[in-house]
């Protein structure tokens, strides 16, 4: 923990700023521990080891971002489907158990590649349906539904690999655990 300023020079603003810095440092530590626990859990589970490399975890200025990416060898959903396959469900359950213990609201986003599925708006509907299916698995695994702030579909408008619009990794689910607001 960071020391809080004290003495006659420490006013309410300084104390509030110091408390916010301490809280942010605590959240960053908790996010790093959660990310490490997820990586370890997936790598240690023989059933999930094959997709452990498809889990991208980073701490952003907004919070902890966990992305479950498709690969050429392992897609998380069948083409055109909003139903996660068994491996994706297992991975999402692990993620749900870990992030269920973290504070802060959660945003879940779905993304597709730039392939042209049948019908206008199909990538929008597909990405939104996949994000919502991920939400259902996460909440069944321990994430409180009240913490889910948003479930969104981005279609193919935010490619992870813009130079490779058809790359499997563009098809992904992103779970963002937002930083909890500083104490007041």
Secondary structure, DSSP 4 states (H G I P E B T S, - for coil): -PPPP-STT--HHHHHHHHHHHHHHHHHHHHHHHHHHHHHHHHHSTTTGGGGGGEEEEEETTEEEEEEE--SS--SB-TT--SB-HHHHHHHHHHHHHHTTS-S-EEEEEE--S---SSTTHHHHHHHHHHHHHHHHHHHTT--GGGEEEEEE-TTSS-SSTTSTT-GGGSEEEEEEEPPPPP-
